[in-house]
């Protein structure tokens, strides 16, 4: 299968399982080191990835933002 480099639609995301755990897709992402291939994440993996990157970039100074994002994602499920 050819690697996907174009963004998924909202409907398309829900049709593809999470690249990490296989759960229902929630969000897509890409990273330069992965040749900008679009990957789908479930809600839990999306929150975990955001938490990891936010803490890497800003330390613990953005906990309120992380809590707000987690709450937003949970409300959408």
VMD Tcl script that draws the C-alpha trace (Angstrom):
set ca {
  {0.00 0.00 0.00}
  {1.28 3.47 -0.89}
  {2.07 5.66 2.18}
  {-0.53 8.36 2.76}
  {0.81 11.90 2.61}
  {-2.47 13.82 2.25}
  {-4.55 14.63 5.34}
  {-7.43 12.34 6.20}
  {-10.97 13.69 6.18}
  {-12.96 13.55 9.42}
  {-14.85 10.54 8.07}
  {-11.64 8.90 6.87}
  {-10.01 9.17 10.29}
  {-12.86 7.20 11.87}
  {-12.41 4.43 9.28}
  {-8.72 3.84 10.04}
  {-7.51 2.19 13.27}
  {-4.96 3.82 15.57}
  {-1.42 3.19 14.35}
  {-0.26 2.54 17.92}
  {-2.98 0.41 19.54}
  {-5.56 -0.39 16.86}
  {-8.48 1.38 18.57}
  {-10.97 3.57 16.68}
  {-9.32 6.53 14.94}
  {-9.80 10.00 16.40}
  {-7.06 12.28 15.02}
  {-4.30 12.25 12.43}
  {-0.73 13.44 12.65}
  {2.55 13.34 10.78}
  {6.18 13.90 11.61}
  {9.08 14.84 9.34}
  {11.24 11.89 10.41}
  {8.48 9.54 9.20}
  {8.58 11.07 5.70}
  {5.48 13.11 6.56}
  {3.24 10.05 6.32}
  {-0.19 10.67 7.77}
  {-0.94 8.42 10.76}
  {-4.19 7.95 12.66}
  {-4.37 7.91 16.46}
  {-7.22 7.00 18.80}
  {-8.33 9.56 21.40}
  {-6.23 8.04 24.18}
  {-3.03 7.90 22.11}
  {-3.67 11.42 20.81}
  {-3.92 12.78 24.36}
  {-0.83 10.83 25.43}
  {1.20 12.10 22.46}
  {0.12 15.69 23.09}
  {1.04 15.37 26.77}
  {4.46 13.93 25.94}
  {5.29 16.62 23.39}
  {3.96 19.50 25.49}
  {6.01 18.37 28.49}
  {9.08 17.90 26.31}
  {8.75 21.41 24.87}
  {7.51 23.37 27.89}
  {8.06 21.21 30.97}
  {5.25 21.19 33.50}
  {4.29 24.82 32.90}
  {1.36 23.95 30.62}
  {-0.59 21.53 32.83}
  {-3.75 23.66 32.57}
  {-3.61 23.41 28.77}
  {-3.14 19.64 28.96}
  {-6.08 19.26 31.32}
  {-8.26 21.42 29.07}
  {-7.31 19.35 25.99}
  {-7.95 16.06 27.77}
  {-11.37 17.35 28.91}
  {-12.21 18.51 25.35}
  {-11.31 15.13 23.84}
  {-13.26 13.20 26.48}
  {-16.33 15.40 25.84}
  {-16.20 14.60 22.12}
  {-16.30 10.83 22.64}
}
mol new
graphics top color blue
foreach p $ca { graphics top sphere $p radius 0.5 }
foreach p [lrange $ca 0 end-1] q [lrange $ca 1 end] { graphics top cylinder $p $q radius 0.2 }
display resetview
